[in-house]
Amino acid sequence: MRVLFAVRYHLAWLGGVTSTTHWLALELARRGHQPAVLTFEGLPAGDALRVDHSLDYPVFAAPRTDLAVRPVAASFGADVVVVAAVNRERSGWTQSVLERAAPLPALLYVHDVGGVELAAAAGPAVGGVAAVSEFVTGEIRSRGGDAVTVPPIVPRARYRVDSSRSVALFVNPIPQKGLDTVLAMARARRDVSFAFNRCWPIDDAALHELNSEARRLGNVQVRPGTADPAELYGDARVLLVPSTYPEAWGRVAGEAQASGIPVIASALGGLPEAVGDGGVLVDPRAGVDGWLEAFALLWDDGAAYARHASQAEQNGRRADAAAAGAADRFETLLRRSTAA
């Protein structure tokens, strides 16, 4: 089957949607399908369609993915179009791609709770809906829709690193990911080195303020974004995920657990599913004191850390087995959509 994924951005943009799309495409290719990706990639209006063959599947980049979906699908010979649904602000784009993909069958893959309402109301234009977590699936069903849970594939062999376990890692230092919480923790725990790894773009003023605060604190290092797991997780002792927004899943938790790195995360959205028992969950109402208590448990108590690291390691191993089941469910959706 020839499967065209339509996403706003692909691997040039670091983030969960891009990585999840990439690894699912590779798994489909391994199973004998022919995937491709159509992406916006921030090209200026008027630019011509570009095709990149550097990956194990073609990537088509166009200034307007919604306008390009039909001609690209035709030239690729797509049997089905899989459209990524993310936040509410992008719902117009998602709806436009779905409509322009016709008459080909289309699937909606919901990567963010902001895509729930669109998924629930998608109707006959969509041949099926996949969601990255049971949390998102439940939200869709509570609004009268339906979905199949297809969690992200996190291949352990690709993400496993030999960490020196010397820093507290925080990925994507922006407000909705819990920046204020981690800064407060860094102020309270001057004995700990914190690494803030950038991910999404940060505007110049916010980045200047973050760098200035890091210099004032002295125990925070702001690092550039990276797609290399060894650079990202190579010195992490714990991963901090204090999101204030209900994450649909929390891919970084699975990536860290591939190396047995335990996670401290908000008990919010899909994060409890992603973390499992390979870490500690903090009630969103607990405030900074609750975070510091959970942090002290893992950072200061060697026995507690060993237990949670061991469980994180087991979770990482189970994730490889779970990936096969996730791909099976996605294949079933593909077949149903093309048979309809």
Secondary structure as UniProt FT lines:
FT   STRAND          2..7
FT   TURN            11..12
FT   HELIX           16..30
FT   TURN            31..32
FT   STRAND          34..39
FT   TURN            41..42
FT   TURN            45..46
FT   STRAND          50..52
FT   STRAND          59..61
FT   HELIX           65..76
FT   STRAND          80..85
FT   HELIX           88..90
FT   HELIX           91..101
FT   TURN            102..103
FT   STRAND          106..110
FT   HELIX           113..115
FT   HELIX           116..120
FT   HELIX           123..125
FT   STRAND          128..131
FT   HELIX           134..142
FT   TURN            143..144
FT   STRAND          148..149
FT   HELIX           156..159
FT   STRAND          167..171
FT   HELIX           175..177
FT   HELIX           179..188
FT   TURN            190..191
FT   STRAND          194..197
FT   HELIX           204..217
FT   STRAND          220..223
FT   HELIX           229..233
FT   TURN            234..235
FT   STRAND          236..241
FT   HELIX           251..257
FT   TURN            258..260
FT   STRAND          263..266
FT   TURN            269..270
FT   HELIX           271..275
FT   TURN            276..277
FT   STRAND          279..282
FT   TURN            284..285
FT   HELIX           287..300
FT   HELIX           302..339
//
